[in-house]
Amino acid sequence: DKKDAQGYTLRIDQNSKLENSWSQKLESGWCAPTMMLAYLTIRRSIKAGQPNLSNYVIRATEFFIKYAGQKSGVFYSNFDLKQMKWNIKHSDAVQMGGASFWLLKCHQLLRTTDIFNGLINIESWTNFALKFCDLAMRTQLKSGSYGSVWDMDGNCIGTERAMGVHAARAGLE
């Protein structure tokens, strides 16, 4: 259910309603922190031997992977909660690289346990991350640097600053 996207918000009231003081959009800064939280929560669940500790973050990650889609390795990272739809715009290396890095770290972590069997489709998580890594390698510049911004067709439209290091980090993982 797309309403599960509300699990991404920083603040909800006790009745699971969005607090009006916060943005009604999941800006591009949401995908990498969500995947990082997935990694940290799964790690904690493994240490505690309680997979249910990760229920919410797994649902949020599964929502993102299912609905963000990909075209040429670029994934949507901006979700409008009022309209309940993804906004199409460019995506940047900080978020796509960061999200891909943490998904690959989840893969590495999940290989060490079987307590999540049937709860996480780690193959879809991994494939999602690898598509972005393939994009980063495919669009790498002759100088060795990576792009920092891609359009939704997978064309590199910006190489300024050091954001490409996040693409490299995911690629190295």
DASULHU-V367960 format. One record per residue. N is the residue number from 1. OMEGA is omega as a letter, one per 40 degrees, with the letter a starting at -180 (none if undefined). Layout:
n=N omega=OMEGA
n=N omega=OMEGA
This chain:
n=1 omega=a
n=2 omega=i
n=3 omega=i
n=4 omega=i
n=5 omega=i
n=6 omega=i
n=7 omega=i
n=8 omega=a
n=9 omega=i
n=10 omega=a
n=11 omega=i
n=12 omega=i
n=13 omega=a
n=14 omega=i
n=15 omega=i
n=16 omega=i
n=17 omega=i
n=18 omega=i
n=19 omega=a
n=20 omega=a
n=21 omega=a
n=22 omega=i
n=23 omega=i
n=24 omega=a
n=25 omega=i
n=26 omega=a
n=27 omega=a
n=28 omega=i
n=29 omega=a
n=30 omega=a
n=31 omega=a
n=32 omega=i
n=33 omega=i
n=34 omega=a
n=35 omega=i
n=36 omega=i
n=37 omega=i
n=38 omega=a
n=39 omega=a
n=40 omega=a
n=41 omega=i
n=42 omega=i
n=43 omega=i
n=44 omega=i
n=45 omega=i
n=46 omega=i
n=47 omega=a
n=48 omega=a
n=49 omega=a
n=50 omega=a
n=51 omega=a
n=52 omega=i
n=53 omega=a
n=54 omega=a
n=55 omega=a
n=56 omega=a
n=57 omega=i
n=58 omega=i
n=59 omega=i
n=60 omega=i
n=61 omega=i
n=62 omega=i
n=63 omega=a
n=64 omega=a
n=65 omega=a
n=66 omega=a
n=67 omega=a
n=68 omega=i
n=69 omega=i
n=70 omega=i
n=71 omega=a
n=72 omega=i
n=73 omega=i
n=74 omega=i
n=75 omega=i
n=76 omega=a
n=77 omega=a
n=78 omega=a
n=79 omega=i
n=80 omega=a
n=81 omega=i
n=82 omega=a
n=83 omega=a
n=84 omega=i
n=85 omega=i
n=86 omega=i
n=87 omega=a
n=88 omega=i
n=89 omega=a
n=90 omega=i
n=91 omega=a
n=92 omega=a
n=93 omega=a
n=94 omega=a
n=95 omega=a
n=96 omega=i
n=97 omega=i
n=98 omega=i
n=99 omega=a
n=100 omega=i
n=101 omega=a
n=102 omega=i
n=103 omega=i
n=104 omega=i
n=105 omega=i
n=106 omega=i
n=107 omega=i
n=108 omega=a
n=109 omega=a
n=110 omega=i
n=111 omega=a
n=112 omega=a
n=113 omega=i
n=114 omega=a
n=115 omega=i
n=116 omega=a
n=117 omega=i
n=118 omega=a
n=119 omega=a
n=120 omega=i
n=121 omega=a
n=122 omega=i
n=123 omega=i
n=124 omega=i
n=125 omega=a
n=126 omega=i
n=127 omega=i
n=128 omega=i
n=129 omega=a
n=130 omega=i
n=131 omega=i
n=132 omega=i
n=133 omega=i
n=134 omega=i
n=135 omega=a
n=136 omega=i
n=137 omega=a
n=138 omega=a
n=139 omega=i
n=140 omega=a
n=141 omega=i
n=142 omega=i
n=143 omega=a
n=144 omega=i
n=145 omega=a
n=146 omega=i
n=147 omega=i
n=148 omega=a
n=149 omega=i
n=150 omega=i
n=151 omega=a
n=152 omega=i
n=153 omega=i
n=154 omega=i
n=155 omega=i
n=156 omega=a
n=157 omega=i
n=158 omega=i
n=159 omega=a
n=160 omega=i
n=161 omega=a
n=162 omega=a
n=163 omega=a
n=164 omega=i
n=165 omega=i
n=166 omega=i
n=167 omega=a
n=168 omega=i
n=169 omega=i
n=170 omega=a
n=171 omega=i
n=172 omega=i
n=173 omega=none
